[in-house]
Amino acid sequence: MAEQLTYTSAIELDKKDSLAPFRNEFYLNNSNIYLDGNSLGLLSKRAEKTLLTLLESWKTFGIDGWTEGDHPWFYLSESLGEQIAPLVGAKAEEVIVTGSTTTNLHQLVATFYNPSEGRTKILADELNFPSDIYALQSQIKQKGLDFHEHLIEVKSRDGHTLDEKDIIAAMTEDIALILLPSILYRSGQIVDMKRLTQEAHKRNIIIGFDLCHSIGSIPHELSEWGVDFAFWCNYKHLNGGPGAVGGLYVNEKHFGISPGLAGWFSSSKEKQFDMEHILSPAHDAGAFQIGTPHVLSVAPLIGSLELFSEAGIENIRNKSLQLTRFMKDLIEQEIGDAHFIFRNPDEDHRRGGHLYIEHPEAARICKALKDKGVIPDFRSPNGIRLAPVALYNSFEDVWNSVQILKEIMENQTYKNYENKRGVIA
Ligand SMILES: *Cc1c(COP(=O)(O)O)cnc(C)c1O
């Protein structure tokens, strides 16, 4: 390592940080250092305000809240789609805020997976989040096929990352659809979405991405890359609150296609209240909504997204890279002999917004960290995720949390805890 990192280096980095003022926009618990914003982002004052505003519109307008007030509920999913579009690099009409990660996956796969003679399989990967895999298995079953045969999971060479070459090699003639994560939830690897989309399209395969770990953390250019569809949750880096409504993107070249799972909110807005029994789907991403939007679960997002547009996703990404680099270097400098193994790709263009380190005692190390006020994220059986988040974490947070980790390792205080995960881990 080039230079010795010190507490002063952390403070200097904070002084130079143009995003530092955003920390005051959030509710931070001063006795904690929160490093779990990639699982559940923190509440901001703006998000709280817009939630209260929408409660107020219910109080004031009753049913007329659908069309009255500052954020008429009937148009909210579309207006939030427009607010999110820059974060995924899409046109406003290509994005809608609706559903959840898993239900949006169901919707999009039900729409775009049309097994035909010879092309019957879905290509995914063996490192993906279980919910995505369960959903794909059930979608295959819905088509009357056996998922053991029709769901192909690309293998990882090292158990932590995916090699794009292996994914491309698996794009064979029998693949109808590909679904991959943008960033792997464990190792934090950024998958090369642009290259994989090009390769899929050369072979006439539809490709979509799960953006849960990348939205609000890194920039995307979905439209430019020609990605067919994508979906995500809004409660991780986007700080939309527990159970926040999710989002999806469909490339405009697919506009006009019928939604696989239809409902009256799939309608074009002008036709919806004609109450006809033949659906006239919206001519944009709105067609992939199903039922009435969960207004109170979407309300915090209105305020939260303002912060992202003010901060700028490029600035967020730059700071996030600096934070994860600083944290990794610091762990190596301070506790290099504690046998932590970094599983993230090291290169900036492949490293997402969190660090993932492994240690045989990970479960009890996480418990010891929590007792000392550092909030990490344990992933069974031996992984620790640490996410210093650009909008509310500081370099001083990173310094302090690494010092606490150092003390736990040196004094072996983690041995006071059981090496077993909790119900939520
Ligand atoms: C967080 C996450 C989910 C969660 O799905 P929900 O439907 O929001 O519960 C799914 N997939 C991935 C990759 C995730 O990171």
The ligand as a MOL file (V3000), in Angstrom:
LIG
                    3D

  0  0  0     0  0            999 V3000
M  V30 BEGIN CTAB
M  V30 COUNTS 15 15 0 0 0
M  V30 BEGIN ATOM
M  V30 1 C -33.4770 -7.7880 -2.3180 0
M  V30 2 C -33.6070 -8.6940 -3.4740 0
M  V30 3 C -34.8300 -9.3010 -3.7970 0
M  V30 4 C -36.0340 -9.1030 -2.9220 0
M  V30 5 O -37.2400 -9.3290 -3.5930 0
M  V30 6 P -38.5850 -8.7230 -3.0060 0
M  V30 7 O -39.6250 -9.1690 -3.9590 0
M  V30 8 O -38.4130 -7.2380 -2.9510 0
M  V30 9 O -38.7680 -9.2860 -1.6340 0
M  V30 10 C -34.8780 -10.1120 -4.9200 0
M  V30 11 N -33.7860 -10.3000 -5.6950 0
M  V30 12 C -32.5990 -9.7290 -5.3940 0
M  V30 13 C -31.4190 -9.9580 -6.2750 0
M  V30 14 C -32.4780 -8.9220 -4.2700 0
M  V30 15 O -31.3050 -8.3700 -3.9730 0
M  V30 END ATOM
M  V30 BEGIN BOND
M  V30 1 1 1 2
M  V30 2 1 2 3
M  V30 3 2 2 14
M  V30 4 1 3 4
M  V30 5 2 3 10
M  V30 6 1 4 5
M  V30 7 1 5 6
M  V30 8 2 6 7
M  V30 9 1 6 8
M  V30 10 1 6 9
M  V30 11 1 10 11
M  V30 12 2 11 12
M  V30 13 1 12 13
M  V30 14 1 12 14
M  V30 15 1 14 15
M  V30 END BOND
M  V30 END CTAB
M  END
